[in-house]
Amino acid sequence: MADPTPTAPTGYSRTTKVLHWATVVLLLAQFSVGYALDMDDDPAEAAREARADRLEERADRDESREEALEARADRLEDVDGDAPAALLDRVFNWDEPLLTLHVVLGLSVLLLAVVRLVRRRVVALPPWAETLSAGERRWEHWTEQVLYATLVVMPLSGVGVLLVDDDLLSLHVGAHVTFFVALAAHVGLVLKHQLVNRDRLLHRML
């Protein structure tokens, strides 16, 4: 399937640019909301209380596993939609709009990342910039791979913290750290070519 948007030999297509900068804008909003959430005592306390409640519920289920299995079997026989609703309530905490916005933005980042990954499978990228050395091309390739991976792991692990287990919080935080390291490597290479080499590398994505 060919890209309907023409691609200049020295730059990326308009569609690629829109997806790239849309991801940047979403990430800026996501991290801003995330850090505001960390600084806001009420949502943080509510999140901790919700996690404590889930731990207590998990302990209760362990003590009465047989009863829980029987109840689950009954629910499977008489599906009323309560289970999906309960999952949605865990992910989207309507009593905490800031936390809900954080989740929505994270899922939007995930969706954009998937779209970009699928698109790269069907639409060829322009050739490498001629001013990039072989080492810099390898550097940029692996940097982009790490960035894409973290754009998937960050939102999934965040949802996992809400749905499954707080132990996934370490994965969520680790993915953030990895993302920022890869982002620094990516931006650093671009700035080096833009400011030192002065080869207008950044213009390929503008």
N, C-alpha and C positions, 0 to 999 in steps of 0.2 A: 504494500500500500504506500503510494508516494505521498510525501508531504505536500499539501496543497499550497503551502506558503513557500515562495521561492527562497532559496538559500544562497547568499552571496558567497563566493569562493573564499573570502577572508573572514567571514563572520557566521554567526548562528542565525537560524531562521527566526522570524518574528514570533512564532509559536513557542519555540524554545526559550526565547528571551522572556516572554510573558510568564511562562511556567517558572522560570528561574527566579525572577524578581517577585512573583507572587509568593513563592516559598520564603524568600527573604523577609517580605512584609509580615507574613504569618508568623514566622519565627520571632521577629522582633516583638510582635503583639503577644505571642505565647510566653516568651521569657519575661516580658514586663508584667503580665498577669501572674505568672508563677512566682516572681520575686515579691510582688505586692501581696500575694497569698501568704508567703512566708513571713512577711512583716506584719500582717494583720493577725492579731492574737485570736480573734473570735473564730474565723474559719479554721485556723490551725488547731485550736482547742476542740472545735467540732469534729475535725477530721480524726484527732486522737481519740475522742470519745467514741466515734463510730467504729474505729479500729478495735477499741477495747470491747465494745459490744459484740463485734464479730468474733473476737477471741473467746468471749464467754459463751456465745452461741455454739462455737466449735467444740468447746469443752463439754457442753450439754449434749451435743450430738454424739461425742465419743462415749459418754456415759450411757446413752440409750441408743446405741447404734442399731440394734435389732428393731426397735420401734421406728426409728427414722427410715430404715429400709422398707419396712412395711408401709409407712406413710407415703414414701416415694412411689411404691408400686401402686398404691391407691390413686395417687395423683396421675400416674401414667394411664390408668384405666379411665380416669375422668378428667381430661384436660380442660381446664377452665381459663387458661391464660395467665394465672397468677404468677407462675414461675418467671416467664419473660418480663412481666411487670416488675417483679422484685429485683431482677438483674438490672433493669433500666434505672430503678431507684437507687441502686448502689453506685452506678456509673454517673448518673446525672442527679446530683444532690440539689433538688429544687429549692431547698431551704438556704442553700449557700450559693448565690448567683455567681460569685467570683470563682468558686471551685468548678461550677458547671461550665462557665466560660472557658476556663483552663482546659477542661476535658474536650469541649467542642473545638477549640483551636488545635489541640493536639491531634484529634481525629482528622481535622482538615489537613494538617501537615502530613499525616500518614497517607491520606487519599492522594494528595499532590505527589508525594514520593512514589506511590505505586503507579500513578499515571505517567510520571516521567520515566520510570524504569521500563514500563511496557512500551512506551513510545520509542525509547532507545533501541528496543528490539526490532522495531519495524521501520524506523526512519534513520537513515545514515547521518552521522555527524559530519560537519565539514572537516577538511584536513587539518592536521596540527598546524599551529602558527610556525612559520619557517624560522622564527627567531628563538624558538624553544630548543634547547639542546636535548640530546637523547636522554640524559639523566633527568632533566627537568620534565620531560614527557612521562617518564616512569614515575617520578615524584607526583605529578599531577594526577596520573591514572590511579595510583593507590590512594591518594588523598580523596579523590572523588568516590572511590569504592567505600572508604570508611564513612564519608559523609552520608552517602545513601543508606548504608547499614544503620547508622545511628538515627537517621530520620524515620526508620521503621521501628527500631528497638525502643527509642524513647517513648513514643506514644503507647506502644503495646505494653511495655513494662509499667507505664503509668496506670493504664486501665487494669493491668494485672494486680497492682497494689490495691485498687479499690475492690476488685472482684475476688481475688484468690488469697493472697498472702502478703503481709508486710515485709517478708523477707525479700520480695522483689524490689523493695525500695533501694537496696544497694545496687542492683542492676540498673535501675532508673537513674540514679545519681552517677554511676560509672559511665553510662551512655552519654550523659551530659558532659562529663569531663572529656571523654574521648571526642565528642563532637567539637568542643571548643579547641582542642589541640589540633584536630584536622582542619578546622576552619582557619585557625591562625596560619597553618602551613599553606593553605589554599590562597588566602588573602595576601600572605607575605610574598608568595611567588608573583602574584599579579602586580602588587605594588613595586616589587623589584624591577619588573619589566616596564612598568608605567613610569616610574620616577628615576630609575637609574639607567636602564637601557633605552628608555624613551621610544619604544617601538609601538606604542598605542595598543598594547595587548588587550586592555580593558574594553576598547571600542568594539571588539568582536562580540561582546555581550550587551552593547548599548544600542 
